[in-house]
Amino acid sequence: MGVKGDKWRGGWTPQYAENHNKIFGKNKEKKKMSEGTPEQYLEMFLSEQIMPKEWYEILQERPDVKKLYQKHLEKRNA
């Protein structure tokens, strides 16, 4: 039994392809991180608002955040 919207009825138009590439494109550049303070990033990570994979990327890109995180770990383990 077919219902409205159960099948794709259109074709792959150039406009559709362009929109698809804008959203899901492989050549899409990563969004540049906004310049938040290291304290903001650490607080967001500790409250689990930043996933570990994203946190690892932040630590690679932001040495100031990494330094603060190292201080936090030293303080916690002391």
C-alpha positions in Angstrom: 0.0 0.0 0.0 1.6 3.2 -1.1 1.3 6.4 0.9 2.3 9.8 -0.1 6.1 10.2 0.3 6.9 6.5 0.4 9.0 6.7 -2.8 11.4 9.2 -4.3 9.6 10.5 -7.3 12.1 13.1 -8.6 15.5 12.8 -10.1 18.9 13.8 -9.1 18.9 17.4 -10.4 21.9 19.6 -10.5 20.4 21.8 -7.7 19.8 18.7 -5.6 23.3 17.5 -6.1 24.7 20.9 -5.2 22.7 21.1 -2.0 23.7 17.6 -1.1 27.4 18.4 -1.6 27.1 21.5 0.5 25.7 19.5 3.4 27.5 16.2 3.0 30.3 16.9 0.6 33.6 15.1 1.2 35.6 18.2 0.2 33.8 20.2 2.9 36.2 22.1 5.1 36.0 21.6 8.8 34.4 24.4 10.7 37.0 26.5 12.4 36.7 26.5 16.1 35.4 29.6 17.7 37.8 31.3 20.0 36.4 30.3 23.4 38.6 30.5 26.5 40.5 27.4 27.6 38.4 27.4 30.8 35.2 27.3 28.7 36.5 24.3 26.7 37.6 22.5 29.9 34.3 23.1 31.6 32.3 21.8 28.6 34.5 18.7 28.4 34.1 18.0 32.1 30.4 18.4 31.9 30.3 16.0 28.9 29.1 18.6 26.4 32.2 17.8 24.3 32.7 14.2 23.2 36.1 12.6 23.7 36.9 12.5 19.9 36.2 16.2 19.6 38.2 16.9 22.8 41.2 15.1 21.3 40.9 17.3 18.2 40.7 20.5 20.3 43.7 19.4 22.3 45.6 19.0 19.0 44.6 22.4 17.7 44.7 24.5 20.9 47.9 24.3 22.9 46.5 26.7 25.5 43.6 24.3 26.2 46.0 21.4 26.4 48.1 23.2 28.9 45.1 24.0 31.1 43.9 20.3 30.8 47.4 19.1 31.9 47.2 21.4 35.0 43.8 20.1 35.8 45.0 16.5 35.6 48.0 17.2 37.8 45.8 19.0 40.3 43.3 16.1 40.4 46.0 13.4 40.7 48.0 15.2 43.5 
